[in-house]
Amino acid sequence: MAFKQVTSPHAHSAQSTSKVMQLVIWATVPGILALTWQFGWGSLINVVIASVTALICEAIVVKMRGRSVAFYLSDYSALVTALLLALSLPPLAPWWIIVVGTVFSIVVAKQLYGGLGYNPFNPAMVGYVVLLISFPIQMTTWVAPLALLPEGISHPGLVESLQIVFGSINPVDGVTGATPLDMFKHSSGLLVDQVYEREPLFNLAMFAGAGWEWVNIAFLAGGLILLSNRIFTWHGPLGMLGALALMSVIFYDSGSSTSPGTPMMHLFSGASMFGAFFILTDPVSSAVSNRGRLIYGALIGVLVYIIRAWGNYPDAVAFAVLIANFAAPFIDNYTLPRTYGHTDRRRATEKEEG
Amino acid sequence: MCAEACPASLLPQQLFWYAQAQDHERLEAHNLFDCIECGACSYVCPSNIPLVQYYRAAKGEIRHAQDEKVKADHARERFEFHKERIEQAEREKEEKRAARREAALKAKANPPAADKTDGASGSKAEAKPSSSAADIIAAAQARAAAKQASPEDQQAKLERTIAATEQRLIVAEEKLAEAIASDSDKQAVFSAAVENTRQKLQQSKTKLAELTA
């Protein structure tokens, strides 16, 4: 008789990796719905293409590594990566963009580093950054939100969207448009109030840019579902959103013409909520302690704002997350929690320093 | 999840990582030995990693390494002490050898030197040990004198000695006569003994005369 395991615990909670991943997938549903409502079928098509590609890639690589394909596919982690990448890509992007990004995410950023649990970087964000650097035009062409479509034009239907994605027809003029962050990047010379008055993107919106605010609210709702299910702690998201809000308040510049935008706009457009609740909460590539996650999140928030305000890219969640992933082990070394019964925190590097 | 579950506020993920890497220093910096092995981290682990098993193995490894280190230190200390001791013994021997060699050289060099000059230095060098020997003799004589209780005892003792010596003289003369009669080889020996005994008798008699006078 062989004991499989002789140490405690002799029971396990039902919270397996696949359950956690499924919950994450369900939590993106509000976001997917909001994206589809505001930007048409494009996001859904992205999700389908990315998911299929991810599953195929994962199966091939796992097979090549001589592991159990069924076991690794059933943990849903490849699907989550595909989903997160698909939701961050612009709707109606060409199909090969999605495929290239997904292949890079799964094969290079995840499996070549050792698979789930060993990747130092968030795979979805690696894929996104590769695409953004390699194909800037396709990656920065966003569909205009519902409220901004010209009279008589609606988002392309499902069949038409598929044709656009697979390159057989070109999208109708006016279907694409600037994002709120683009708008502020290129609106120098105008006061914030003037931008809000003149641009339909803002004057048709409640507080942060038509369409985008709904998407962000939906992702916020999904994130809160995950938070209430204790999939992650509040430290990372709060750190990021807090730092982003603080930075945008400090540098708001009372709405002058050089202002990078209002705090509300920074919190509720672009990938702010998506990043805060779905990207930086990745347990593998983030910091491990609560204090560490707070710092990690704050670092991302600061970086997002810096790149948005003074960098070359309109949005920056992917870059900020990757940079913070680099810093995560460093943060971990200096944020060990105080162990129960000890009076002081220790540092992981104390031997090397001493 | 595991970090939130840990009742000792440890970081199970990091501990697992360093346990796999057998990085003992990091494990101790992360307070591995504060782990009470409750299994809460392993219970909540979505990947069902047997974390506690890793920690127990790592603890065992660290303890083993510490024991080995203590042993090694002890052995090294003993070896170093042993080496030191051997070296010291060797040094002492060498010193003794050198001293002896020097003394021999001196002894070889000094007597001819003394003869060549005036012999004063040589006799001086010899006087020292002889003076100490004279001291010892004087002390012994003093002790002997102290033992001699009174002149009467001394006189009685001398008289007894004279009587015994006279007896021995008679025996010796008889033996000598016998030897002369039988023309033995021992004739000379016996005559020497007779002469010797006679001298002793004479000495004792003069001593007695001195004492009584």
Interface residues (C-beta under 8 A of the other chain):
Chain A: Q5 V6 T7 S8 P9 H10 A11 H12 S13 Q15 S16 T17 K19 V20 G117 R230 T233 P283 V288 S289 N290 D332 L336 P337 R338 T339 Y340 G341 H342 R346 R347 A348 T349 E350 K351
Chain B: M1 A3 E4 P7 A8 S9 L10 L11 Q13 Q14 E25 R26 A29 H30 N31 D34 E37 C38 G39 A40 S42 Y43 V44 C45 P46 S47 N48 P50 V52 Q53 R56
